[in-house]
C-alpha cells in the first residue's frame, strides 16, 4: 500500500481557471469564518473574566 501512496505515476488532471478561483474563494471564506469565530471566542472570554461592578442593594 505504501508503494501505491508514495509511488510516482503520471497524473492526467486538468484544472481550468474557474477551479483556481473556487479554491481562492474557499480559502478566503475559511479565513474570514475563522476570524469571526476567534473574535466571538475572545469576546466571550473577556466577558467572563471582567469584574462586574457591584450593584447597589434594592431598597
Buried (B, 14 or more C-beta within 10 A) or exposed (E): EEEEEEEEEEEEEEEEEEEEEEEEEEEEEEEEEEEEEEEEEEEEEEEEEEEEEEEEEEE
